[in-house]
């Protein structure tokens, strides 16, 4: 058999393995587990790190203040050096909408060895601890919560005995590029971190979605959150690993009524979101970068290339193997498109979107070696040991 046939066969084999052996990552039925209301509702403090979030705060903060929670709850918004009046706007929204009590404070610039967001989270947790909460809700400033979001998270955590319950907020999909790129982002995340494995104590897989994490306060203390992950460029995977590594029981699933209102209208916006930290995911390791590029090419690019090449040169085996691999890929992407309410005709375009992610990853490495590091909202992080997740 020719080399192209072997490559096509390898791609098809990879998709069969992903289909059956990677935790059924492609399924989208991992939602908040079965839960019952606790007899006594524990106290909760909500910590919201915010840097230059005036554009999204009017759509998100009122939803937190309006939480229908039977126990004691308070919101702490930590203004992380904003220049757009984020703190003042938060106070105005609280005065206008009422609801849960709100404290707005600022920790000042982070010291050496800390990322800005985690320094803000540390400050917020410090303020919250004075109230002795049983749980902390760490949520980003762009996240909109349904009125029962907090009570459902707490009920799930109590019922399942979880130390951390995290929801992957439904990201915005309104612009053309959002429709093309965002569902694939969540699909690829689930492929790396299958949700079913995260919830198993026996599995090593650990991840969270930084936009919505309910965390037991004592579990945070055992895992030394956020001090233990203070150098992480982005926090969610690092937080989950620290909690699970400390013996904690964690859970991650897709949200039904927790949404992000942060817009990414242009390809440039999405490109920046991914490339600013993709190479950190690979721990700035050139060999991991090479393996990732080759893996993405084999899994996502080979199927359509093999199909059309086989048809062009008259190689039935190449065309069939490429077509079958593309068919499996397309079929596994359909549930995510349905979850996001997108037309199924986008499913066969996944190879193109994966190629964009390949280019974003390479660009992330190029920026790193040019000394630019991971840049976000006026700060640059060039630490080689950073961990990737999601930052406000």
C-alpha positions, 0 to 999 in steps of 0.5 A, a space after each residue: 500500500 502507498 504512503 497516502 493509504 497508510 496515512 489515511 488508515 491511520 487517520 481513520 483508526 485515530 477517529 475510531 479510537 476517539 469515538 469509542 475510547 476517549 470518554 465519549 467526549 462528543 456527547 453533550 448530555 453531561 449536565 448538572 447531576 441529580 440533586 435535591 435541596 439541602 435541609 439547610 442552605 450553606 452560606 456562599 460568597 461570590 468572587 468576581 475578578 474584573 478588569 476593564 469589564 464596563 462593556 459587559 457588566 450591565 448584562 451580567 452583574 444584575 443576574 448575580 445580584 438577582 440570585 434566588 438563593 435561600 441561604 446567606 450570599 454576598 457578592 465581592 467584585 474585585 476591580 483589577 486595575 480597571 481604567 474604564 470605570 468598572 468599579 464605579 459602574 458595579 456600585 451603580 448597578 447594585 444601587 439600581 437593581 438591589 438584590 444580594 449585597 455587593 462589595 467592590 474593592 481593589 487589590 492594587 497591582 499584583 506582585 511579582 510571581 502572580 497573574 493579575 486575575 489570580 491576585 484579584 481572586 486571592 483578594 476576593 477570597 480574603 474578603 469572603 473568608 471574614 464571613 466564613 462561607 461554606 462555598 465560594 462561587 468564582 465567576 467571570 464578569 461576562 457570565 450571566 446566571 439564571 436566577 436559580 443558578 446558585 441554588 442549583 450549583 449548591 444543591 448539586 455539590 451537596 447532593 453529589 458530595 463534590 468539592 468543586 462543581 463547574 459549568 462550561 458557560 454557553 459562549 456567544 455565537 452570533 457573528 459568522 466567526 463565532 458560529 464557526 469557531 466557538 462550538 469547535 472550541 468547546 468540542 476540542 476542550 472536551 476532547 482534551 478533557 472528557 467530562 465523564 472522566 473528570 467526575 470520576 475519583 479514579 480518573 486523573 483527568 481534571 479540568 474546570 471552566 473558569 467562568 463558573 466554579 463553585 468551590 468548597 472553602 475547605 477544599 480551596 484551603 487544602 489545595 492552597 487556592 489560589 496561592 498554589 497556582 499563582 503563576 498560572 496565566 489562566 486558572 481553570 485547569 490549574 485549579 481543578 488539578 490542584 483540588 483533585 490532586 488534594 483528594 477533592 471530588 470535582 465535576 464539570 459539565 455543560 451549562 443550560 442557563 449560564 451564558 457568556 455575553 463576551 463578544 468575539 465578532 471578528 476572527 482577530 478577536 477569536 484568534 487573540 483569545 486562543 493564541 495568547 495562551 495556546 503555547 502555554 497549554 503545551 508548556 512552551 515545549 517545542 516537541 509538544 508543539 510539533 506533536 500537536 501540529 502533526 496530531 491535528 493534521 493527522 486527525 483533522 486535515 488528512 480525512 478531506 485531503 485523502 478523500 479528494 486525493 483518492 478521487 483525483 488519482 483513482 485510489 479507492 482505498 485512500 478515498 474510502 478511508 478518508 471519507 469514513 474518517 471525515 464522516 466519523 468526525 462530522 458525526 461526532 461534531 453534530 451534538 455540539 452544533 445542536 447544543 449551540 443551536 447551529 445549522 448542521 451544515 457547519 459540521 463538515 467544515 470542522 477540518 477548516 476550523 481545526 486548521 485555524 486552531 493549528 495556525 493559532 497554536 503556531 502563532 502562539 509559539 511564534 509570539 512566545 519566541 519573539 518575547 511577547 508572551 501571553 498578553 491580555 488586557 494590557 498585561 504580558 505573561 511570559 512565565 514558562 510554567 503557565 497553565 491554560 484555562 480561561 481568564 476574565 
